Amino acid sequence: MSQILDTKRELIAQTSGLTCKVKRLLGSGGQGEVYEARLNNQPVALKWYHPQVATSQQRKALEMLVAKGPPDRSFLWPLDIVTTPDLPHYGYLMPLRDPRYQGIADLMKGRIDPTFRILATAGMNLASSFLQLHARGMCYRDIAFGNVFFDADTGEVLICDNDNVSVDHEEKGSVLGTPRFMAPEVVRGEAWPSTQTDLFSLSVLLFYMFMVHHPLEGKREVEIKCLDLPAMTRLYGENPVFIFDPENKTNRPHKEFQKNPLAFWPVYPEFLRKLFVRAFTEGLHDPSRRVRESEWRNTLIRLRDSILYCADCGTENVYDRESLGEGAQSSGACWSCQKPIPLPPRIRIEKSIIMLNHDTHVFPHHVDDQKLYDFSLPVAEVNQHPDKPGIWGLKNISRDKWVMTTPQDETLDVPPHKTVPLLNGTRIHFGNKQGEIRS
């Protein structure tokens, strides 16, 4: 394969002055080629631009990004600009993607099959990362399959191709986005990418992850004989209709050719479906009504907390309190085997309800308002009595003492490594918050 840089070529990093050695070509695209390289014997990725892309404007943008640094560690952010004396253009260095991260395209093609909990975690992490980026007054411009990766075992995410990130509303740039992910006003040529259009693209990406389908591709898409540019402009820009719009049913998924959204939509709870409906009805036409990253983050945390398992087939299901009503003693029928699912023990901590499954962990986020969105290390885990398998408890794996109040109003200390039995009406004082167990 022909390539711009031959292997073993040495380049100079602009800021550090270190020598960078090219190892092998990883891939190529419209803007340039990406290589694996070594900088001070450490593996890095190197993107080398095609001459027509390596403009002074792009270099200035890269220098700004290098100086600012990444919003958080999920961004494979530009580290330094590299040059070589015998070529007029340039490239930049960034962290090398760990192979444990896989593309969203792998999810779409069924090559990976993550759990609902992992999908919710990945979605939560994506929303949180883009919130950090937007809070800096910057927009990504091109949220799409090819730029996002996740670990199917942990839900950790990586966001690539950050050289197109720009200051919101400051630069028009050359990147409008990826077809199917661009906001309708960008498709119509009425707006440039911005944080508001990023919000639309993020909603499309999340819909793809949960429903394995595009939110606007229903009956109308099936009826198109040639999906050329004019047809795509009508479908995604001029006359977009959400496939589950509660008021406009003209674009429902086709029962034969679009089975994924029909299968997945009823599996998810009402609180998640409502957010998608707003994103693709009000948010289609009014950018100010789009779902914010913080709303996605909070909703996907709730989705994680609401997961339970079918006692018969073991499939993940989701507790849907809105649909079932307050005080329901069942979680409805399993979406897979159709058997009734009894509610497992659960703990209510202020407004949060956490299903206490065999593998549930409680995090600082749940018990301390000063540590919101902290899922780094759990503070509690559900465990089984070593001698009595039918008895389960919540083990204190934090460094702090809890205080429990039994259903008989007896107060007891719960030091680290001790366990609270999952008995109905037991209250646990975690320090800053109190939870009550229901079973």
Protein Blocks (a to p, Z undefined) as FASTA:
>chain_A
ZZfbdghiacddfklopacddfbdfbdcfkbccddddeehiacddddddfklmcfklmmm
mmmmmmnopfblkbccdfbdcddfkbcbdcdddddddfkbccfklmmnopaccdfklmmm
mmmmmmmmmmmmmmnopaehlacfklpccdfknopacdehkllgccehkbgbjbfbjehk
acfklmnopaccdfklmmmmmmmmmmmmmnopafklcfklmmpmblcfklmmmmmmmmgc
cfklfklmklgccfklmmmlmmmmmmpcfklmmmmmmmmmmmmmmmklpccfklmmmmmm
mmmmmpccdfklopacdddfklnoghiabebjafklopacdddddddehjbccdddfkbc
cdfklmomklghiakbccbdcdddfklmkbccdddfbfbdcddddfkopacdddehiacd
ddehiacdehjaccdddZZ
